[in-house]
């Protein structure tokens, strides 16, 4: 999505695994909210659905664009998604330029290791390049080894490991 809200990424991608990758649209809200709940179970599908309603209508929760791509099977099932946004900075990236940031990336377990995640990431990268980005960033939990391996398989480099603390006062 450009800063004017116009979507520039329109091309469908075909895969030998009988799916296509496309920009998510409002009719995907209910199905996509269930996938988001699988990735982020601390919120319910209905909470995700409320948040997605705005995102899928092009109303990012922040000042920078945020979009989602879905992998869809011929029967209309969603096999996975990637949410990609722009950030003003990200660890390890050039602080003088906007960076594409993977806000969420999920593939249903039975479809993993079939290049679904790779094709979703390729769509996200193409979108970010269209926004003028030269770098892509992401993060995952330190104990999520599956996600770390998936990122590294797609040539993401580890730039930092960090333990965050908080203390109530």
C-alpha positions as YAML, in Angstrom:
chain: A
units: angstrom
residues:
- id: 1
  name: UNK
  ca: [0.00, 0.00, 0.00]
- id: 2
  name: UNK
  ca: [1.40, 3.37, -0.87]
- id: 3
  name: UNK
  ca: [1.24, 6.26, 1.53]
- id: 4
  name: UNK
  ca: [-1.91, 7.32, -0.32]
- id: 5
  name: UNK
  ca: [-3.60, 4.02, 0.57]
- id: 6
  name: UNK
  ca: [-3.42, 2.70, -2.98]
- id: 7
  name: UNK
  ca: [-2.54, -0.99, -3.33]
- id: 8
  name: UNK
  ca: [0.19, -1.62, -5.89]
- id: 9
  name: UNK
  ca: [0.68, -5.38, -5.42]
- id: 10
  name: UNK
  ca: [-1.98, -7.12, -7.46]
- id: 11
  name: UNK
  ca: [-0.36, -10.11, -9.17]
- id: 12
  name: UNK
  ca: [-1.41, -13.58, -8.00]
- id: 13
  name: UNK
  ca: [1.32, -16.17, -7.54]
- id: 14
  name: UNK
  ca: [0.67, -19.78, -8.43]
- id: 15
  name: UNK
  ca: [2.32, -22.71, -6.72]
- id: 16
  name: UNK
  ca: [2.64, -26.40, -7.51]
- id: 17
  name: UNK
  ca: [1.02, -27.05, -4.10]
- id: 18
  name: UNK
  ca: [-2.39, -25.99, -5.40]
- id: 19
  name: UNK
  ca: [-2.63, -22.57, -3.80]
- id: 20
  name: UNK
  ca: [-2.23, -18.96, -4.65]
- id: 21
  name: UNK
  ca: [-0.86, -16.03, -2.72]
- id: 22
  name: UNK
  ca: [-2.90, -12.84, -2.73]
- id: 23
  name: UNK
  ca: [-3.52, -9.69, -0.79]
- id: 24
  name: UNK
  ca: [-6.04, -10.33, 2.00]
- id: 25
  name: UNK
  ca: [-9.42, -8.62, 1.60]
- id: 26
  name: UNK
  ca: [-12.31, -7.96, 4.00]
- id: 27
  name: UNK
  ca: [-14.09, -11.23, 3.12]
- id: 28
  name: UNK
  ca: [-11.05, -13.08, 4.60]
- id: 29
  name: UNK
  ca: [-11.57, -11.54, 8.03]
- id: 30
  name: UNK
  ca: [-13.24, -14.48, 9.81]
- id: 31
  name: UNK
  ca: [-10.87, -17.17, 8.44]
- id: 32
  name: UNK
  ca: [-7.79, -15.00, 8.92]
- id: 33
  name: UNK
  ca: [-8.77, -14.18, 12.50]
- id: 34
  name: UNK
  ca: [-8.64, -17.92, 13.33]
- id: 35
  name: UNK
  ca: [-5.13, -18.18, 11.88]
- id: 36
  name: UNK
  ca: [-4.07, -15.13, 13.87]
- id: 37
  name: UNK
  ca: [-5.49, -16.74, 17.00]
- id: 38
  name: UNK
  ca: [-3.32, -19.82, 16.34]
- id: 39
  name: UNK
  ca: [-0.25, -17.56, 16.10]
- id: 40
  name: UNK
  ca: [-1.21, -15.17, 18.90]
- id: 41
  name: UNK
  ca: [-3.46, -17.16, 21.29]
- id: 42
  name: UNK
  ca: [-3.42, -14.45, 23.96]
- id: 43
  name: UNK
  ca: [-6.22, -12.80, 21.99]
- id: 44
  name: UNK
  ca: [-9.43, -14.51, 20.88]
- id: 45
  name: UNK
  ca: [-10.49, -14.94, 17.26]
- id: 46
  name: UNK
  ca: [-13.21, -12.34, 17.81]
- id: 47
  name: UNK
  ca: [-10.65, -9.82, 19.12]
- id: 48
  name: UNK
  ca: [-8.46, -10.51, 16.09]
- id: 49
  name: UNK
  ca: [-11.50, -10.13, 13.83]
- id: 50
  name: UNK
  ca: [-12.21, -6.65, 15.20]
- id: 51
  name: UNK
  ca: [-8.61, -5.55, 14.63]
- id: 52
  name: UNK
  ca: [-8.45, -7.17, 11.17]
- id: 53
  name: UNK
  ca: [-11.64, -5.45, 10.06]
- id: 54
  name: UNK
  ca: [-9.85, -2.11, 10.01]
- id: 55
  name: UNK
  ca: [-6.56, -3.46, 8.62]
- id: 56
  name: UNK
  ca: [-8.25, -5.23, 5.71]
- id: 57
  name: UNK
  ca: [-10.08, -2.01, 4.82]
- id: 58
  name: UNK
  ca: [-6.71, -0.23, 4.57]
- id: 59
  name: UNK
  ca: [-6.94, 1.49, 7.95]
- id: 60
  name: UNK
  ca: [-3.64, 0.65, 9.62]
- id: 61
  name: UNK
  ca: [-3.61, 0.95, 13.43]
- id: 62
  name: UNK
  ca: [-0.51, 3.16, 13.15]
- id: 63
  name: UNK
  ca: [0.65, 5.90, 10.86]
- id: 64
  name: UNK
  ca: [2.52, 3.56, 8.50]
- id: 65
  name: UNK
  ca: [0.88, 1.01, 6.16]
- id: 66
  name: UNK
  ca: [0.15, -2.57, 7.20]
- id: 67
  name: UNK
  ca: [-1.16, -5.28, 4.87]
- id: 68
  name: UNK
  ca: [-1.70, -9.04, 4.95]
- id: 69
  name: UNK
  ca: [-1.15, -11.67, 2.29]
- id: 70
  name: UNK
  ca: [-2.84, -15.06, 2.44]
- id: 71
  name: UNK
  ca: [-2.10, -18.43, 0.90]
- id: 72
  name: UNK
  ca: [-5.41, -19.82, -0.34]
- id: 73
  name: UNK
  ca: [-6.19, -23.36, -1.54]
- id: 74
  name: UNK
  ca: [-8.52, -23.96, -4.53]
- id: 75
  name: UNK
  ca: [-11.37, -24.77, -2.13]
- id: 76
  name: UNK
  ca: [-11.00, -21.38, -0.39]
- id: 77
  name: UNK
  ca: [-9.21, -22.58, 2.75]
- id: 78
  name: UNK
  ca: [-6.50, -20.29, 4.08]
- id: 79
  name: UNK
  ca: [-3.22, -22.15, 4.49]
- id: 80
  name: UNK
  ca: [-1.26, -19.31, 6.01]
- id: 81
  name: UNK
  ca: [-0.67, -15.58, 6.12]
- id: 82
  name: UNK
  ca: [1.97, -12.92, 6.51]
- id: 83
  name: UNK
  ca: [1.30, -9.45, 7.87]
- id: 84
  name: UNK
  ca: [3.82, -6.91, 6.67]
- id: 85
  name: UNK
  ca: [4.14, -3.30, 7.60]
- id: 86
  name: UNK
  ca: [6.54, -0.43, 7.36]
- id: 87
  name: UNK
  ca: [8.60, 0.74, 10.30]
- id: 88
  name: UNK
  ca: [10.76, 3.80, 10.69]
- id: 89
  name: UNK
  ca: [13.58, 1.62, 12.05]
- id: 90
  name: UNK
  ca: [14.45, -1.95, 13.03]
- id: 91
  name: UNK
  ca: [17.45, -3.49, 14.79]
- id: 92
  name: UNK
  ca: [20.31, -4.13, 12.40]
- id: 93
  name: UNK
  ca: [18.78, -2.10, 9.55]
- id: 94
  name: UNK
  ca: [19.82, 1.22, 8.05]
- id: 95
  name: UNK
  ca: [18.19, 3.84, 10.34]
- id: 96
  name: UNK
  ca: [17.97, 6.36, 7.47]
- id: 97
  name: UNK
  ca: [15.35, 4.34, 5.56]
- id: 98
  name: UNK
  ca: [11.95, 2.78, 6.16]
- id: 99
  name: UNK
  ca: [12.11, -0.97, 6.59]
- id: 100
  name: UNK
  ca: [9.59, -3.69, 5.76]
- id: 101
  name: UNK
  ca: [8.71, -5.51, 8.97]
- id: 102
  name: UNK
  ca: [7.11, -8.93, 9.30]
- id: 103
  name: UNK
  ca: [4.50, -8.38, 12.01]
- id: 104
  name: UNK
  ca: [3.19, -11.95, 11.80]
- id: 105
  name: UNK
  ca: [3.89, -15.05, 9.71]
- id: 106
  name: UNK
  ca: [1.99, -18.31, 10.08]
- id: 107
  name: UNK
  ca: [1.38, -21.47, 8.08]
- id: 108
  name: UNK
  ca: [-1.01, -24.19, 9.27]
- id: 109
  name: UNK
  ca: [1.01, -27.13, 10.52]
- id: 110
  name: UNK
  ca: [-0.05, -29.66, 7.86]
- id: 111
  name: UNK
  ca: [1.11, -27.23, 5.11]
- id: 112
  name: UNK
  ca: [4.55, -26.49, 6.53]
- id: 113
  name: UNK
  ca: [7.68, -27.47, 4.61]
- id: 114
  name: UNK
  ca: [5.77, -27.13, 1.31]
- id: 115
  name: UNK
  ca: [7.05, -23.63, 0.41]
- id: 116
  name: UNK
  ca: [3.84, -21.91, 1.56]
- id: 117
  name: UNK
  ca: [5.75, -19.73, 4.02]
- id: 118
  name: UNK
  ca: [8.42, -18.97, 1.45]
- id: 119
  name: UNK
  ca: [5.88, -17.78, -1.11]
- id: 120
  name: UNK
  ca: [4.10, -15.66, 1.48]
- id: 121
  name: UNK
  ca: [7.44, -14.06, 2.39]
- id: 122
  name: UNK
  ca: [8.24, -13.43, -1.29]
- id: 123
  name: UNK
  ca: [4.95, -11.53, -1.63]
- id: 124
  name: UNK
  ca: [5.77, -9.52, 1.51]
- id: 125
  name: UNK
  ca: [9.23, -8.71, 0.18]
- id: 126
  name: UNK
  ca: [7.84, -7.61, -3.18]
- id: 127
  name: UNK
  ca: [5.34, -5.35, -1.42]
- id: 128
  name: UNK
  ca: [8.09, -3.85, 0.78]
- id: 129
  name: UNK
  ca: [10.31, -3.19, -2.26]
- id: 130
  name: UNK
  ca: [7.33, -1.43, -3.85]
- id: 131
  name: UNK
  ca: [7.20, 0.83, -0.81]
- id: 132
  name: UNK
  ca: [10.85, 1.80, -1.33]
- id: 133
  name: UNK
  ca: [12.35, -0.53, 1.25]
- id: 134
  name: UNK
  ca: [15.81, -2.01, 0.77]
- id: 135
  name: UNK
  ca: [15.65, -4.20, 3.88]
- id: 136
  name: UNK
  ca: [13.22, -6.51, 5.62]
- id: 137
  name: UNK
  ca: [13.20, -7.21, 9.35]
- id: 138
  name: UNK
  ca: [11.38, -9.62, 11.61]
- id: 139
  name: UNK
  ca: [11.53, -11.08, 15.08]
- id: 140
  name: UNK
  ca: [10.50, -14.16, 16.98]
- id: 141
  name: UNK
  ca: [10.63, -15.50, 20.52]
- id: 142
  name: UNK
  ca: [14.01, -16.82, 21.63]
- id: 143
  name: UNK
  ca: [12.53, -20.28, 22.29]
- id: 144
  name: UNK
  ca: [10.67, -20.54, 18.96]
- id: 145
  name: UNK
  ca: [13.22, -22.66, 17.12]
- id: 146
  name: UNK
  ca: [10.80, -23.55, 14.30]
- id: 147
  name: UNK
  ca: [10.38, -19.87, 13.46]
- id: 148
  name: UNK
  ca: [14.11, -19.21, 13.75]
- id: 149
  name: UNK
  ca: [14.89, -22.04, 11.32]
- id: 150
  name: UNK
  ca: [12.22, -20.79, 8.88]
- id: 151
  name: UNK
  ca: [13.66, -17.26, 8.96]
- id: 152
  name: UNK
  ca: [17.21, -18.49, 8.49]
- id: 153
  name: UNK
  ca: [16.15, -20.76, 5.60]
- id: 154
  name: UNK
  ca: [14.93, -17.61, 3.83]
- id: 155
  name: UNK
  ca: [18.27, -15.83, 4.42]
- id: 156
  name: UNK
  ca: [17.27, -13.66, 7.38]
- id: 157
  name: UNK
  ca: [20.31, -12.97, 9.56]
- id: 158
  name: UNK
  ca: [20.29, -12.81, 13.35]
- id: 159
  name: UNK
  ca: [21.23, -9.25, 14.33]
- id: 160
  name: UNK
  ca: [20.55, -9.33, 18.08]
- id: 161
  name: UNK
  ca: [19.43, -11.53, 20.94]
- id: 162
  name: UNK
  ca: [17.78, -9.74, 23.81]
- id: 163
  name: UNK
  ca: [16.02, -10.50, 27.08]
- id: 164
  name: UNK
  ca: [13.50, -7.80, 28.02]
- id: 165
  name: UNK
  ca: [12.69, -7.02, 31.66]
- id: 166
  name: UNK
  ca: [10.00, -5.07, 33.44]
- id: 167
  name: UNK
  ca: [9.30, -4.21, 37.04]
- id: 168
  name: UNK
  ca: [6.05, -2.93, 38.49]
- id: 169
  name: UNK
  ca: [6.42, 0.13, 40.69]
...
